[in-house]
Amino acid sequence: MSPAHPHAHVLSCPTRWSDVDENGHINNARLVSYVQEGIYDLFCHHRTAVQESLFPSGFLIARHEIDYLEQLHHHPDPLLVRLTVERLGRSSAHVVVNVCRDPRTYMRARTVVVARDRESGRSRKLSPSERRFLSAFLPGERQADSPPTAEPPAGPPQWLSVKAARAGGPVVPAVAAQRRRRRCRASTR
């Protein structure tokens, strides 16, 4: 956790010359890999996660929502990949990842990370230890000593309202938006 951002997990990540595309900035696909490196670092390398053997069967990335805010150029100063937990579900953590060099933020991602069951390969309920660990990364006012509830907040998520407002369209409740999403499944052939 960073003193400037007490409820965030921060990974320092250098850019590489090979990350630069023909437009002279860091390629968008490489920026997504910084997000994934930050998530992996939090869930697998954080001292508490290692000491308490959290997420023993790993995790799955269920969703990425990405906003590219500014072009990012290669520079010797490392990027900061700053992660906070927006909310906890029954089996998931909704993680906000900011890729930045203070004071600039180049990319913001909202990622749904799901605890994995080794035997079935599907999602499983978060353990009390995993909930406690992830709760430490909730923003200050949302952090509570009581056990977190699995109930999602009432109404559409804030990002959905902002996204709809930017597009000039109606705010669609999250449930309706989820129904419209196509689900992709891996082939077992």
Salt bridges, closest charged atoms under 4 A:
ASP19 OD1 - ARG30 NE 3.09
ASP21 OD2 - HIS25 ND1 3.65
GLU37 OE2 - ARG30 NH1 3.32
ASP41 OD2 - HIS9 NE2 2.65
ASP41 OD1 - HIS45 ND1 3.78
GLU65 OE1 - ARG63 NH1 3.39
GLU70 OE1 - ARG104 NE 3.01
ASP77 OD2 - HIS75 ND1 3.55
GLU86 OE2 - ARG110 NE 3.13
ASP102 OD2 - ARG82 NH2 3.07
GLU130 OE2 - ARG124 NH2 2.66
